Amino acid sequence: MKRSALAMLVIALPTVCIASDGTPASVVDIKSKETFAVVWDRLQNSGFKGVHEGLDWAALKTKHQPEIEAAADIRQLRKEINELLEDLKASHFALIPAEAMPESGKAPPPGLADTGLRFALAGEQMLVERVLPGSSAEKAGIRAGWSVDGIDGSDIAAALKATVELDDNARRKGETFLLSHANKQAMGIPVDTRLVLRLRDAAGTARALEVTAVADPALQSVRLPGLPTMPLRIAYRRIDRAAAGGCTLHFDFSQWAMPVYEALSDALREHPACDGVVLDLRGNSGGLIPSLTAVSGLFVEKPTSLGTMTLGDGQSLQLMVLPRQVSDDGREIRRHTGKLAILTDRGSVSCSDIFPAGLQAVGRARIFGSPSAGMALPAVAVPLPSGDRLLYPTADFVDPLKRRIEGVGVVPDQSVVPTPASLAQGGDPVLDAAVAWLGGGT
């Protein structure tokens, strides 16, 4: 893989399945030797052994230790550590700058905003997959199905062309980072943020349009342990199936956090007549394992394992779902026992790899769309002497069928790729296929 191509592709940090906490260290000096010692110790004692990646740990230490310990400033230190993490050839290795972390005790920023856009990958192009009605994007004249060439300083078209030259693993990662980056530029950003998009409309005409992010009450801020504050969007609606009869509950959310469980519980109570549920994980970049197991408990009636995590000491831990009977306020929990469809794409990361893999493996759900990201290593983030944080995996993961999801992703039961024409006509081919199946189709 060319390093220049990597620089174009690695431009976003997806959220991860994580369950630890800590306090960021103060930035006093870079403490390069101490920082390397902590990084190396964590790598050696994590659940990631690099067996599948064929790593030569001695060679990696010889290559990277001198440069990291000799770093003269924080920028160089970060560069050298990131090059080490790149050479590990797996997901959930990242260096999180200290300035990206919220100050201790500081409330999450209020008034998150949205441009109304969501993007999708289709072959070697990025498309506008969704334009929310009434959004600034709609008012600017942007329509679903248009191709995206660039967003502000990001040359999306050039980066996608660069992925063609890469091996399968690097191409998959590059596509995930590009899609995550594009979606995060468009949603959960400060009010009045302006973005200039370079687009091509249905006729292939190039357009440069500006959108302004508008406050969205549907967005909230959530804090995941050890990570920067993340925007969470939850939306659900009833879809009436005119031809087949009945209705489908479509539930869409951007991160795995406990408010998702509460909102989904409420949605199931509000729509008891719906005999099918669609969980939309497209663009969902991960989050907390406890929220994953809580949500899973709304779709299974007995204790169920979604897979096995192998820890650093070789011990195995089952990712168990233990369905609850009543909610915290004493109400009986309404479980969905009918058909369940899950939508995935290359932006479905971490928990959004693990969740569909587990429910697919136990025969509880049918998956629609494109393969997920294949970044499925449970991870934690810890403070470093430099003041930054190291995100690293603590376990390997296989689903109940012993399939390793890392580096592969969840393969849909029904592959559906959006096209410019289908999106331009106002359709959503991935969701449409899932709704058709829920209504009795094949």
ChimeraX attribute file (.defattr): number of C-alpha atoms within 10 A of each C-alpha:
attribute: neighborCount
match mode: 1-to-1
recipient: residues
	/A:1	12
	/A:2	9
	/A:3	10
	/A:4	9
	/A:5	19
	/A:6	19
	/A:7	11
	/A:8	19
	/A:9	25
	/A:10	17
	/A:11	16
	/A:12	16
	/A:13	17
	/A:14	23
	/A:15	22
	/A:16	31
	/A:17	29
	/A:18	26
	/A:19	16
	/A:20	14
	/A:21	14
	/A:22	13
	/A:23	14
	/A:24	24
	/A:25	15
	/A:26	13
	/A:27	15
	/A:28	9
	/A:29	11
	/A:30	22
	/A:31	19
	/A:32	24
	/A:33	17
	/A:34	13
	/A:35	22
	/A:36	23
	/A:37	15
	/A:38	16
	/A:39	22
	/A:40	13
	/A:41	11
	/A:42	18
	/A:43	22
	/A:44	13
	/A:45	13
	/A:46	19
	/A:47	24
	/A:48	23
	/A:49	20
	/A:50	15
	/A:51	8
	/A:52	11
	/A:53	12
	/A:54	10
	/A:55	14
	/A:56	11
	/A:57	14
	/A:58	8
	/A:59	9
	/A:60	13
	/A:61	13
	/A:62	10
	/A:63	12
	/A:64	17
	/A:65	18
	/A:66	13
	/A:67	17
	/A:68	22
	/A:69	19
	/A:70	13
	/A:71	19
	/A:72	13
	/A:73	12
	/A:74	18
	/A:75	11
	/A:76	16
	/A:77	22
	/A:78	20
	/A:79	15
	/A:80	20
	/A:81	23
	/A:82	15
	/A:83	14
	/A:84	19
	/A:85	22
	/A:86	16
	/A:87	12
	/A:88	19
	/A:89	18
	/A:90	23
	/A:91	25
	/A:92	25
	/A:93	22
	/A:94	18
	/A:95	20
	/A:96	22
	/A:97	17
	/A:98	19
	/A:99	12
	/A:100	12
	/A:101	16
	/A:102	17
	/A:103	13
	/A:104	8
	/A:105	6
	/A:106	7
	/A:107	11
	/A:108	17
	/A:109	14
	/A:110	12
	/A:111	17
	/A:112	23
	/A:113	24
	/A:114	30
	/A:115	27
	/A:116	21
	/A:117	23
	/A:118	21
	/A:119	24
	/A:120	26
	/A:121	24
	/A:122	15
	/A:123	11
	/A:124	14
	/A:125	16
	/A:126	25
	/A:127	25
	/A:128	22
	/A:129	24
	/A:130	22
	/A:131	22
	/A:132	15
	/A:133	10
	/A:134	9
	/A:135	18
	/A:136	20
	/A:137	23
	/A:138	18
	/A:139	12
	/A:140	12
	/A:141	11
	/A:142	22
	/A:143	23
	/A:144	27
	/A:145	27
	/A:146	25
	/A:147	26
	/A:148	24
	/A:149	22
	/A:150	19
	/A:151	21
	/A:152	13
	/A:153	9
	/A:154	18
	/A:155	15
	/A:156	23
	/A:157	17
	/A:158	15
	/A:159	23
	/A:160	23
	/A:161	13
	/A:162	19
	/A:163	22
	/A:164	13
	/A:165	13
	/A:166	16
	/A:167	10
	/A:168	13
	/A:169	14
	/A:170	20
	/A:171	19
	/A:172	21
	/A:173	23
	/A:174	28
	/A:175	22
	/A:176	28
	/A:177	22
	/A:178	25
	/A:179	23
	/A:180	25
	/A:181	21
	/A:182	23
	/A:183	18
	/A:184	20
	/A:185	19
	/A:186	23
	/A:187	23
	/A:188	24
	/A:189	21
	/A:190	17
	/A:191	17
	/A:192	15
	/A:193	15
	/A:194	16
	/A:195	17
	/A:196	14
	/A:197	19
	/A:198	20
	/A:199	22
	/A:200	18
	/A:201	18
	/A:202	15
	/A:203	7
	/A:204	10
	/A:205	10
	/A:206	15
	/A:207	14
	/A:208	12
	/A:209	15
	/A:210	17
	/A:211	24
	/A:212	21
	/A:213	24
	/A:214	22
	/A:215	18
	/A:216	18
	/A:217	11
	/A:218	12
	/A:219	21
	/A:220	19
	/A:221	17
	/A:222	19
	/A:223	16
	/A:224	21
	/A:225	18
	/A:226	23
	/A:227	25
	/A:228	19
	/A:229	17
	/A:230	20
	/A:231	20
	/A:232	22
	/A:233	21
	/A:234	16
	/A:235	16
	/A:236	16
	/A:237	12
	/A:238	16
	/A:239	15
	/A:240	15
	/A:241	15
	/A:242	9
	/A:243	8
	/A:244	13
	/A:245	10
	/A:246	15
	/A:247	21
	/A:248	25
	/A:249	25
	/A:250	21
	/A:251	21
	/A:252	21
	/A:253	21
	/A:254	24
	/A:255	29
	/A:256	28
	/A:257	22
	/A:258	17
	/A:259	16
	/A:260	23
	/A:261	20
	/A:262	15
	/A:263	16
	/A:264	21
	/A:265	18
	/A:266	13
	/A:267	19
	/A:268	19
	/A:269	15
	/A:270	12
	/A:271	14
	/A:272	13
	/A:273	13
	/A:274	20
	/A:275	17
	/A:276	22
	/A:277	26
	/A:278	24
	/A:279	22
	/A:280	24
	/A:281	28
	/A:282	25
	/A:283	30
	/A:284	29
	/A:285	28
	/A:286	28
	/A:287	29
	/A:288	22
	/A:289	22
	/A:290	18
	/A:291	20
	/A:292	23
	/A:293	21
	/A:294	20
	/A:295	22
	/A:296	23
	/A:297	23
	/A:298	22
	/A:299	21
	/A:300	17
	/A:301	16
	/A:302	11
	/A:303	12
	/A:304	20
	/A:305	19
	/A:306	26
	/A:307	24
	/A:308	22
	/A:309	21
	/A:310	18
	/A:311	20
	/A:312	18
	/A:313	10
	/A:314	10
	/A:315	10
	/A:316	14
	/A:317	14
	/A:318	16
	/A:319	22
	/A:320	16
	/A:321	22
	/A:322	17
	/A:323	20
	/A:324	17
	/A:325	14
	/A:326	11
	/A:327	12
	/A:328	9
	/A:329	6
	/A:330	8
	/A:331	9
	/A:332	12
	/A:333	18
	/A:334	18
	/A:335	19
	/A:336	20
	/A:337	14
	/A:338	13
	/A:339	19
	/A:340	23
	/A:341	24
	/A:342	27
	/A:343	28
	/A:344	30
	/A:345	31
	/A:346	29
	/A:347	32
	/A:348	33
	/A:349	31
	/A:350	33
	/A:351	29
	/A:352	35
	/A:353	32
	/A:354	33
	/A:355	23
	/A:356	29
	/A:357	30
	/A:358	25
	/A:359	25
	/A:360	24
	/A:361	18
	/A:362	15
	/A:363	9
	/A:364	16
	/A:365	22
	/A:366	22
	/A:367	25
	/A:368	26
	/A:369	25
	/A:370	26
	/A:371	23
	/A:372	33
	/A:373	30
	/A:374	28
	/A:375	29
	/A:376	33
	/A:377	31
	/A:378	27
	/A:379	23
	/A:380	25
	/A:381	27
	/A:382	23
	/A:383	22
	/A:384	25
	/A:385	22
	/A:386	24
	/A:387	22
	/A:388	25
	/A:389	26
	/A:390	26
	/A:391	24
	/A:392	27
	/A:393	28
	/A:394	24
	/A:395	24
	/A:396	23
	/A:397	26
	/A:398	22
	/A:399	24
	/A:400	20
	/A:401	14
	/A:402	11
	/A:403	17
	/A:404	21
	/A:405	23
	/A:406	21
	/A:407	22
	/A:408	18
	/A:409	28
	/A:410	29
	/A:411	21
	/A:412	21
	/A:413	15
	/A:414	16
	/A:415	15
	/A:416	21
	/A:417	17
	/A:418	20
	/A:419	20
	/A:420	18
	/A:421	13
	/A:422	15
	/A:423	19
	/A:424	18
	/A:425	11
	/A:426	14
	/A:427	17
	/A:428	17
	/A:429	17
	/A:430	23
	/A:431	20
	/A:432	13
	/A:433	20
	/A:434	27
	/A:435	24
	/A:436	15
	/A:437	16
	/A:438	24
	/A:439	21
	/A:440	10
	/A:441	10
	/A:442	9
